[in-house]
C-alpha cells in the first residue's frame, strides 16, 4: 500500500540519513526501483514528473501500475508515489488519481501567490493523509520546460512557506537538474544552514542529485536534507547499458530483439544505480 512520505522523512531527518526519490518513466524503471528498495530494506519515493505522467498515459495508469506491482512483487517497505514539480492543476489530478504525495512547484510565482496556492493544497492533502512538498527559489537546469539557473533561496521565504505546514521543503542552494557544467560553483552550505536554522525539524529536499560529489551529499544530509532526487543518473545508466547491448549486436542474436531481452541490461543498470545511491544516502536497512 502506498504511504505518505511524511513518516519516512521525519525518521530520516532525525536519523541523519536521506530517502531517495527516484523518478520513474516506464514499467522497467518502476520495477527496478521497487525491487532494489525491497532487497535493501529501504524506504523509497517514486517520483513522476508531469511529462512522464503524460508519457505513461496519465496518472491513473501510473497509480494502477504501481499498486499492482506492490501487491504482485510483495513489496513491504514504505513506498510513496510523488508528483515531481507539479503545477496546481497537476497536483489536483494526482490527488484524484490516488498518489500519496505531491510537490507543488510555486517557485515561479510571487511569494504571496505561492503561499496562497500552497495553503489551499495543504488543506486538501492533509485531509487525505498525503504529504506535500513545496519549493522556494528555482532549481537550476531544465525540468519539464521550466528553466532555472540554480539560484539560492531566501531563508526567510523558506520559513514563511515551512510555517504554513508543508511536509517537506525544496530550497534552491545552487543545485541544478541534469548534468552539472564544468563551471558549477557547488552547493551553498551557508544558505542550507541558514534555512535549516529557520525551519527546524522540517525535512529539506535536494533536487538535482545527479553529479553532486559524495562529500557534498553527505554534508547536505548533515545539514537537514532528508530527501534527495535522482533522475538523470538512472537515465544515463539505462541509455549506456542499452547502447552496449545493441552495439555488441546482441539484438541480432537469436531472440535478442525481444523487448524483454533488449531492456534487461538497462533494467539491471537502474538497479545498480539505485543501490549505489541508497547506500550513499544511508537509507539501507531503515524500512521498518
N, C-alpha and C positions, 0 to 999 in steps of 0.2 A: 504494500500500500504506500502511495506517495505521502510524504510528510512535508510540513513547512520547514524552511531552513533555519528557523529561529533557534530551536534547541541545539542543533548540531553546531551552530556558530557561537552560541553562548558558551558551550563547553570548549570550543576551540580557542576562543579568546582567553578564557580562564586558564586553559592548559598550555597556552603559548605555542599552539600549532595552527595550521590553516587547512580548511577544507577546499579541495579543488573544484572549480566549476569547469567542466569540460563540455564544450559545445558539440551538439550532435547535428549531423547533416543527412543521415540515412540510417537504414537498419544496421549496417556493419558498424557504424560509429557507436550507436546506442548499445548494441550487444557487447562490443569490445569493452566499453567503459563500465557497463554493469558487471560483467564477469570479472574484470580486474578488481573492482571495488569489493566484490564478494570474496575473491581469493585473498585479498589483503586485509579483509575485515575493516574496511574504511568507509566512513560516510561519504556521500558524493552528491554533487549538484549537476544535473544535466541542463545545460544552457541551450536555449533555442532563440536565435535572432529572428526578427520579423521576416527577413529574406529566406532563412532556412525553413521557417514555418510555411511560407508560401510554396517553397520548393517541394516540401513533403506533403503537399495537397491540403494544407490547413491544420489548425491547432487541434481539432477533434481527432484527426488522423494520428497526430503525434501522441496525444493522450492515449488513444486506443492501442497504439504500438507499444508504448512504454508500459502501460498497465498489463498488457498481455505478457510482455517479457518478464516483468516482476513475478508474475504467477508461474509461467512455464519454466523459467530458469531458477525458481526457488530463491529469489534474491531476498535476503533477510536484513541486510544493512540498511541504514536510513538513506532514502533517496528523495531528493527534491527535484521537481520539474519546474524550471525557472525561465521566464521570458527575459531575454537579454536586450538591453537598450530599447525598451518598449515605448511606443508612443502612448498617449492617453487611450486612444481607440484600441490599440493593440492589447493594452492591459485589460481593458473591458472584455475583449474577445477571449483572452486566455482565462480570465476568471470564469467566464461562462463555459468554456470548453473543459475545465477540470484541472488546470495547472495548480500546483501547490504553492507557487511563489512567482512574483513578478517584479521586474525592475521598471520603474518609471524614470525615463531619462528626460527630465525637465531642464537640463543644464543650459539649453539654448534659449530658455525663456528668461525674462527679467525675474529677479529673485522673488518678487511679490506673487507673480503668476505661478512660478514653480511651487511656492508654498501653498497657494490656493488649490492647485490641482493635486498636489501630494496629499494634502489634508483630506480631500474627498476620497482618494484611493486608500488612505489609511483606514478610514471608517468602513469601507466596503471589505477590504482584505481582513481586517480584524474580526469582523462579523463572521467571515467564512473560515477563520483559523489559518489564513495564509500569511506568508512572510512578504514584506515589501522592501525593495532596495531603491534608494534614491541617489541621485548624482549631483554633485556640485563641482563646477569647474570642468570644462570639457577634457576628455582623454584624447591624446593626440592620435594622428593617423586617421584612417577611414573606417567607419563602421556603418554599413548599410547606407552609404551616401552622406553621412554626417561627418564632416572633416574637422578635426581639432588639431591644434599644434602642440599639445602637451603642456598646457598652462597649469599653474598651481592654483588650487582652490583657496578662497579666503576662509581662514579658520572660523571667523565669526559667522559667515554664511553657513558653514558646515554645522555649527552649533544650532543655528536657528532652524535648520531642517531636521537635525537629530532630535531636537526638543519637541518636534511635532509627534514623535512616537514611531518613526520608521524602524524596521528591524535591523537594517544594515545600511551603511553609507559608503558610496564610492566617491572618493575625492581625488581630483587630479593632483598628482605630485610629480609631474614631469614624465609620467609613463605614457606610452603610445601603443596603439593597436598595430599588429603586423610586425614586419621585420624592423629592427632598430637601425637607423642610419649610422654611418661611421662617426658623425659629429655629435651624436647624442650625448648630452651632458650628465646623464644619470638621474637617479631619483633624488628628490629634495626631502631628505630626512628631517630637516628643520621644519618644513611645512607639515610633514606627517606627525611629528612630535607635538607641534602646536595644536593640530586638530585633535589628537588623542587626549591632550590635556583638557580641552574644552568639551569633548564628547563622552568622556568617562568610559563606561563599560560597553558602549556601542561598538559592535563588531565592524571593522573597517574593511573595505574591499579594494583589492589591487587588480585593475584591469590591465590587459596587455602583458600577461605573464610570460609570453614567449620572448626569449632573448635577454631577459634581465639576469645578470650574473647571480650565481648561487649565494654569494655572501650578501648581496643586496636583498635578495628574497628573505634570507634568514633575519637580517636586521629589520626589515619591514614587519615581519611576523613578531619580532620582539617589541615593536612599537605599536602593536594593536591590530595589525592586519590579520583577519581570521578567514578570509575568503580570497582565493586567487583564481583569476580566469585564464584558461588556456584554450586556444583555438588554433591559431596559425601553426603551432608546433606539430599538432596532430595532422593537420592538412599537409604540411611539408613531408612528414614521415610517411604518410599514406601515398603521396604522389611519388616519392623516391622509390618506395618498395614496388609500386605498380609499374613504374618505368623499368626497374631492374628485371621484373618478370617478363615484360614484353621485349625488352632489348636482348634478353637471353634466348628469345624465341620460344619460350615455354608455352605461349598461347597457340603455337603451331604444332605442338606435340600432342598426339592422342586427342583427348577431350579438354585440352588446356584452355580452349576458348570458352568453356562453361563459366558463366559469371561467378559461380561459387568458387571456382579454382582461381580465376583471374583476380578476384578481390581478396583472396585469402592472405597473400603477403601484406597487403595494406592493412587488413584487419589485425594481423599479428604486430605490425609496426605501431598501430594505435595503442594496442595493449601494452607494448614495451614502453612507449612514451608516457602513458598514464601511470604506469607502475613507478617509473623514474620520478615523476612529479609528486606522486603521493608520498614517496619516501623522502623527497626533499622537503615537502610541506609538513611532514611529521604526523600525517593522519592515519598511517598504517596501525591497525590494531585498536583504533579509537571508536569503532562502532560498538555500541552497547545499548 
